[in-house]
């Protein structure tokens, strides 16, 4: 499988493969069910009724297994069950003025290494409870609190994204008002604008030093051949040099690196 870097680490599953996996509604239903309890192929097929054949279920299970998303458990061939063995996270934000896709994939090499209740602050209070029904009530209340906290964080995140988009819209207005006449004279005005906006979409990634290869991947994506990459690198270097003349917070040093000083 293709390896991709995310947050400085190597991922065993590419974004394209992850989108392909989650883009299939049958696979999403299977993952939803396996996230609750391990199930066999026949149990999964029965839950779909006559809508999907058992052969199709086996095909989807094989795909998920090949991608290391799930694994089979049990020694009896007649009673093989499947469970999830990888953590998947995908977040997509696309608006007229903002584009961001972030994802993370990690294998669960040992289920016994998952977070234990003893590692959580409420462990002491939980240990004082002896009645099973009261333990269930306690855990249910904690789950509800966590979901409420997640909901509040999501609301705050959405508010921050709207604020960021507002800043980007204003940034584009400035780019048009101050630089558009100059940019229009160039051979690739749209590419110059795209470079400018890409830097501001994720200034943390480009803070201080601009990595040209990272910028190329963000603009042209990573499946470029060597010749096309070299051609685009020349264009991007040229346009970065011109942009640095227009802005006093982006400059080139003696080693041919660009710095985005914000």
Secondary structure, 3 states (H helix, E strand, C coil): CCCEEECCEEECCCHHHHHHHHCCHHHHHHHHHHCCCCECHHHHHHHHCCCCCHHHHHHHHHHHHHCCCEEEECCCHHHCEEEECEEEEEEEEEECCEEEEEEEEEECCCHHHCCCHHHCCCHHHHHCCCCHHHHHHHHHHHHHHHHHHHHHHHHHHHHHHHHHHHHHHHHHHHHHHHHHHHHHCCCCHHHHHHHHHHHHHCCCCCCEEECHHHHHHHHHCCCCCHHHHHHHHHHHHHHHHHHHHHCCCEEECCCCCEEECC
